[in-house]
Amino acid sequence: MDSILDILVTEEHQNERLDKFLSFILPSFSRTTIQRLIEKELVFVNDKKVKASYKTQINDHIVVYDEEIEDISINPEDIPLDIIYEDDDLLVINKPKNMVVHPSIGHYKGTLVNALLFHCKDLSTINGIHRPGIVHRIDKDTSGLLVVAKNDLSHSSLQKQLLDKTMYRKYIALVYGKLEHKEGIIDAPIGRDLSNRQKMAIVKDGKESITHFSLIKQYQNYALIECLLKTGRTHQIRVHLDYIKHPVVGDPMYGPKKVIGEIGQYLHATELHFIHPRTNKEMVFNAPLPAYFEEFLTTLN
């Protein structure tokens, strides 16, 4: 059973109800979900099972385990999709912010997979019944392009392109501060944050992670930049930009505690290149910034 949180309570959060504390630390989970995990004895404090009303103490060691979702049915849902391209082998989707890609703890409905199951008769099976067709992910609060495989042939080819670093993915991000350099490369290994297992961090024995960035426009206190992924680690752009002291605006996990603008990071997957698995033709797709992103930029002018 995998843990989704492994953390020590600091002085800042002592004497709080356990369910309230965990809903703060795990913002993507509702308080009801947290309470269900506690009732199912998937939450331990100092290796002991506790109640939701337990009051936290300094240095409490809290571990939260993942629910088993194998027995949960993933149902088709009639959710509108912004389909940029579709053929017999794949789809390219422009995912909106606030949509989770595949079912996971606390997110069993309203995901991209639920929508895909309604739209498609067939999806690849390589990633199992809870992630059909999903070749790669983008975070819930990140918008933009991703490719979905309709069959295992397509999935295998696209997955190999990801591993070989031949799939080209460009993002646009709004970050805090003034950039000292108009372009640069961030080469810093990423792994799990030892003090908060829900977060990623720059760690010595982490996986190789490389992000290229270039300045699009400098505002007074913000910068609009372009990021090109050379690797695809969890939260890579968000972690790397925080590492160079320019976190993504609106990022509730890696940015300042006071979130500016819309809740959720101003990060958009704007361009996607890959070789079509069957035709071997180069496929290039673009998705403009969503309206809320453009509107926020006008306030900075």
C-alpha positions in Angstrom: 0.0 0.0 0.0 1.5 3.3 -1.1 1.6 6.4 1.1 0.5 9.7 -0.3 1.7 11.8 2.6 4.6 11.3 5.1 5.2 14.4 7.2 6.2 15.8 10.6 3.9 18.4 12.2 5.6 21.8 12.8 4.9 24.3 15.5 2.8 26.3 13.0 0.2 23.5 12.8 0.1 22.2 16.3 -3.2 21.8 18.2 -5.3 21.6 15.0 -7.9 19.0 14.3 -6.4 16.2 12.2 -9.0 16.3 9.4 -8.6 20.1 9.1 -4.8 19.9 9.1 -4.8 17.2 6.4 -7.3 19.0 4.2 -4.9 22.0 4.3 -1.8 19.9 3.6 -3.6 17.9 0.8 -5.5 20.7 -0.9 -6.7 18.4 -3.8 -8.7 16.3 -1.3 -12.0 17.4 0.3 -12.4 17.3 4.0 -15.0 14.5 3.5 -12.4 12.4 1.6 -9.9 13.0 4.5 -12.5 11.9 7.0 -13.2 8.7 5.0 -9.5 7.9 4.9 -9.4 8.2 8.7 -12.5 6.1 9.1 -11.0 3.4 6.8 -7.9 3.4 9.1 -5.6 4.7 6.4 -4.2 7.5 8.5 -1.6 6.9 11.2 -0.2 9.3 13.7 3.0 8.0 15.4 2.1 4.6 14.0 -1.3 4.6 15.7 -4.8 4.9 14.3 -6.6 8.0 15.4 -9.9 9.9 15.1 -10.6 12.9 12.9 -10.9 15.0 16.0 -7.3 14.2 17.1 -5.4 17.4 17.9 -2.0 17.6 16.3 1.2 18.0 18.3 4.7 19.2 17.4 6.7 16.4 15.7 3.7 14.1 15.2 4.7 11.7 12.4 1.6 11.5 10.1 1.4 9.0 7.3 -1.6 8.8 4.9 -2.0 5.8 2.7 -3.7 5.6 -0.7 -7.1 3.9 -1.1 -7.3 0.8 -3.3 -9.2 1.9 -6.4 -9.1 -1.4 -8.2 -12.7 -2.2 -7.2 -14.1 1.2 -8.0 -16.0 1.4 -11.3 -14.8 4.1 -13.7 -17.9 5.2 -15.6 -18.3 7.1 -18.9 -19.5 10.7 -18.4 -20.8 13.1 -21.0 -18.2 15.8 -20.4 -17.4 18.2 -23.2 -13.9 17.8 -24.7 -11.9 20.3 -26.6 -10.6 17.9 -29.3 -7.8 19.5 -31.4 -7.3 16.4 -33.5 -8.6 12.9 -33.8 -8.1 9.8 -36.0 -8.4 6.0 -35.6 -5.2 5.9 -33.5 -5.1 8.9 -31.2 -6.6 12.1 -30.0 -5.0 15.4 -29.1 -6.9 17.2 -26.3 -6.7 20.7 -25.0 -7.4 20.0 -21.3 -9.0 22.8 -19.2 -7.7 23.8 -15.8 -9.4 22.1 -12.9 -9.8 18.7 -14.7 -7.9 15.7 -13.3 -6.5 13.5 -16.0 -7.3 10.1 -14.5 -9.2 8.7 -11.5 -7.2 8.7 -8.2 -7.9 9.0 -4.6 -10.5 11.8 -4.1 -11.1 12.1 -7.8 -13.3 9.2 -9.1 -15.6 11.4 -11.3 -15.3 14.2 -13.7 -11.8 13.2 -15.0 -10.5 13.2 -18.5 -10.7 9.4 -18.5 -14.4 9.6 -17.6 -15.0 11.9 -20.6 -12.8 9.8 -22.9 -14.8 6.6 -22.1 -18.0 8.4 -23.1 -16.4 9.7 -26.3 -14.4 6.7 -27.5 -15.3 3.1 -28.1 -11.6 2.0 -27.8 -8.7 3.2 -25.8 -5.3 1.6 -25.2 -5.0 -0.8 -22.3 -1.3 -0.5 -21.5 -1.8 1.7 -18.4 -4.6 -0.5 -17.0 -8.3 0.0 -16.6 -8.1 3.2 -14.6 -5.8 5.0 -17.0 -7.0 3.9 -20.5 -5.3 5.8 -23.3 -3.3 8.0 -21.0 0.3 8.3 -22.4 1.3 11.3 -20.3 -0.3 13.7 -17.8 -0.5 17.3 -16.9 -1.5 18.6 -13.5 -5.1 19.3 -12.6 -4.5 23.0 -12.5 -2.4 23.1 -15.6 -4.2 23.6 -18.9 -3.2 22.6 -22.4 -2.3 19.8 -24.8 -1.9 16.1 -24.3 -2.1 13.1 -26.6 -4.3 10.1 -25.9 -3.8 6.7 -27.5 -6.7 4.7 -28.9 -4.8 1.4 -29.2 -1.8 -0.3 -27.8 0.3 0.2 -31.0 -0.1 4.0 -30.7 0.5 3.9 -27.0 3.8 2.0 -27.3 5.1 4.3 -30.0 4.2 7.5 -28.2 5.5 6.2 -24.9 8.8 5.3 -26.6 9.0 8.9 -28.0 8.6 10.2 -24.5 11.3 7.9 -23.1 13.6 8.8 -26.0 13.0 12.5 -25.4 11.8 13.0 -29.0 8.3 14.2 -28.1 8.5 18.0 -28.1 6.4 19.8 -25.4 6.4 23.5 -24.8 4.7 25.4 -22.0 4.0 29.0 -21.2 4.3 30.1 -17.5 3.8 33.3 -15.7 6.4 33.6 -12.9 7.2 35.9 -10.0 10.1 38.4 -10.2 12.5 39.8 -12.8 14.6 37.3 -14.8 18.3 38.0 -14.7 18.8 36.0 -18.0 16.6 36.0 -21.1 17.1 32.3 -21.5 18.7 29.4 -19.6 18.7 25.7 -18.8 17.7 24.2 -15.4 19.4 20.9 -14.9 18.6 19.7 -11.4 17.5 16.2 -10.3 13.9 15.8 -8.9 12.6 13.3 -6.4 10.1 13.1 -3.6 10.3 15.8 -0.9 11.4 14.0 2.3 9.3 16.3 4.5 6.1 16.2 2.4 5.6 13.1 0.2 2.9 14.9 -1.8 5.5 17.4 -3.1 8.5 16.9 -5.3 11.9 18.6 -4.7 15.4 19.0 -5.9 17.2 16.0 -4.3 20.7 14.7 -4.7 19.7 11.2 -5.8 16.7 12.3 -7.8 16.0 11.6 -11.4 17.6 13.6 -14.2 15.4 16.6 -14.9 16.1 19.3 -17.6 14.0 22.4 -18.4 14.9 25.0 -21.0 13.3 28.4 -20.5 13.3 31.7 -22.4 11.7 35.1 -21.7 8.7 36.2 -23.7 7.9 39.4 -21.8 9.1 41.1 -18.6 6.5 42.9 -16.5 7.3 45.0 -13.4 7.1 42.2 -10.9 6.4 39.2 -13.1 7.8 37.5 -16.2 6.0 35.5 -19.0 8.3 32.7 -20.1 8.4 29.7 -22.4 9.5 26.3 -21.1 10.6 23.4 -23.1 10.7 20.0 -21.4 13.7 17.7 -22.1 12.4 15.3 -19.4 9.0 14.8 -18.0 9.1 14.5 -14.2 6.2 15.0 -11.9 5.7 18.8 -11.3 9.0 19.4 -13.2 8.4 23.0 -14.4 6.9 24.0 -11.1 9.7 22.6 -9.0 12.5 23.9 -11.3 11.1 27.4 -11.5 10.7 27.5 -7.7 14.3 26.3 -7.4 15.6 29.3 -9.4 13.4 31.6 -7.1 10.8 32.3 -9.8 7.8 30.2 -8.8 4.8 30.0 -11.1 2.1 32.6 -10.2 -0.9 31.0 -8.5 0.9 27.8 -7.6 -0.5 26.8 -4.2 2.1 24.1 -3.6 5.4 25.6 -4.6 4.7 29.4 -4.8 4.0 31.9 -2.0 1.3 31.1 0.5 -0.7 34.1 -0.7 -2.0 33.0 -4.1 -2.4 35.8 -6.6 -5.1 35.7 -9.3 -6.9 32.5 -10.1 -6.5 29.6 -7.8 -4.1 27.2 -9.6 -0.9 27.9 -11.4 -0.6 30.0 -14.5 0.9 27.3 -16.6 -0.3 26.1 -20.0 0.9 23.4 -22.3 0.9 25.4 -25.5 2.7 23.2 -28.1 3.1 19.5 -28.8 5.2 17.7 -31.5 5.4 14.0 -32.1 5.7 11.4 -34.9 2.4 9.7 -35.8 2.7 6.0 -34.8 1.1 4.7 -38.0 1.9 7.2 -40.7 5.3 8.3 -39.4 4.4 11.9 -40.2 5.4 14.8 -37.9 2.4 16.1 -36.0 2.5 19.6 -34.6 -0.3 21.2 -32.5 -0.8 24.5 -30.8 -3.3 25.7 -28.2 -3.6 29.4 -27.3 -3.6 30.7 -23.8 -7.0 30.2 -22.1 -9.2 33.3 -21.5 -8.5 33.6 -17.8 -4.7 33.6 -18.4 -5.0 36.3 -21.1 -7.2 38.4 -18.9 -4.8 38.3 -16.0 -1.9 39.3 -18.3 -3.9 42.4 -19.3 -4.1 43.5 -15.7 -0.2 43.5 -15.6 0.1 45.9 -18.5 
